[in-house]
């Protein structure tokens, strides 16, 4: 099969496109997928450059990529929910069992990939493979953060910093589906898009320093993690919380201190969220897509042969929505 490999950690030019890579075989609880499209995420380049080498085993050659959409071609003997021919998408994990460290094993920058049954969901009929591949990691990140790390209820307010990226565009839409009032932080050129996705208000980070805002929010979701709780806590309502996609010393210490002080009525306000592959959560997201409450935003489709270009773009930190690799040209 065709696959983009890395043989060592390095920059975006480290990829080698190979045409005769052995196809993976599914174990009892796994599904084999013919990959049609694969999402590109910041997680991918952090694995590629060795930033996460202490968390994800470095067995080379390595095939990157966790976001995939495609067609089931084979199922393990214990798989009950899927059959050959199903259109599926998911935050894939080639590990036979979930990692205790919480990291998925990549492998979908290739024509075929395997993943556990519990990581997948059926693709909604109203989106194609490209849109489906743009969804899992980013949408799950936003969905799990807003549903599991907060107790927000309809009518409450949320500030999203970094609202125009992959996670941010999903966060805006999921927040609106929850009935929240959303203020999106983005550049002026992306404000029209975010307003069309449901944002109630947009703030241009180039002309307004967030710490100088006069408003108050029930939660702040720092998607791009370029702020901190200490810088923005004055913008929170008394029971408000600050959420970040990146673990920091502050969020880790907050968890430790809260465990000690919670018996005395302490209320934790500073969290980080880490996405977990979860087919059930993805099914909930699929239902929102079917209802047109969520629309995946794809900025560009890049052939697998040009994966280095995709990584250069995602590293810039200025992409709108999601980048997707086209593994196979044919679409349903």
Secondary structure, DSSP 8 states (H G I E B T S, - for coil): --EEEESSS-SGGGEEEES--------TTEEEEEEEEEEE-HHHHHHHTTTTTTTS---SSEE---EEEEEEEEE-TT--S--TT-EEEEE---SSS--TT-------SBSEEEEEGGGEEE--TTS-HHHHHTTHHHHHHHHHHHHHS----TT-EEEEETTTBHHHHHHHHHHHHTT-EEEEEE-HHHHHHHHHTT-SEEEETTT--GGG----EEEEEESS--S-HHHHGGGEEEEEEEEESS--HHHHHHHHHHHHHGGGT----EEE------HHHHHHHHHHHHTTS----EEEEEEGGGHHHHHHHHHHT---BEEEEES-S---
